[in-house]
Structures are given as C-alpha cells and as structure tokens.
Amino acid sequence: MEKLKSRFSIESNFQLFKIIIVFGITGTLALYLSGPVIDFFNITKDARLTYYLSRFLIVFPIYQTCLLVIAFIFGEFSFFWRFFKKMMKRFKFRN
C-alpha cells in the first residue's frame, strides 16, 4: 500500500480511499450515461462492430468529463488533472 501511495504521490489512506471511490463512481456513471446517447443515435447491437466501436467512442469522452467533475466534488481535482494530462499524452493529445 505504501508503494502505491508513494508512486502516485498520495499523502494519506483517506486520500487513497477518495481516489478509489472517484474511479468507481466515474466508471459506473460513464456507462450509465452512454446508454441514452447510444439510444439517441439509434445504434443497435445487431451490427456488433458498429455498436461496440460507437460505445467506446462515446464512453471515452464521457468518462474523461465525469472523472474531472467527480474529482472536483471529492476535492481531488489536482490529482486527477495530473492523471488526465498523463493519459492524454499517451493518446498523443497535447495541451
């Protein structure tokens, strides 16, 4: 646990707990919100490749937005902003 905390510059167990909660809420919320968006565009599971590709492309920006909003609510915005920038660099998006 200490190795994890030092790797991500986490100061306390409570902060680690909040970070885990933020990830959990964000993932659930992103999947929950992507359903109505898929329905709005009338994308069905009949064309599986189209459905899952569309679902991924819709979930990704929803997840990123929700992550920062939920992190702000939990008071961990600065941690997740660093996480967000690192993830965008991996996907070759530059600020």
Residue pairs with C-beta under 8 A, 6 or more apart in sequence:
1 13
1 16
4 10
4 16
5 11
5 13
5 16
8 19
8 79
9 79
10 16
10 19
10 79
15 76
15 79
18 74
18 75
18 76
19 76
19 79
19 80
21 74
22 67
22 70
22 71
22 74
22 76
22 80
23 67
25 70
26 63
26 66
26 67
26 70
27 63
29 66
29 70
30 59
30 62
30 63
30 66
31 59
33 62
33 66
34 55
34 58
34 59
34 62
37 58
37 62
38 51
38 54
38 55
38 58
41 54
43 50
43 51
43 54
43 55
44 51
45 51
64 84
64 87
67 80
67 83
67 84
68 77
68 80
68 81
68 84
71 77
71 79
71 80
71 81
85 95
88 94
88 95
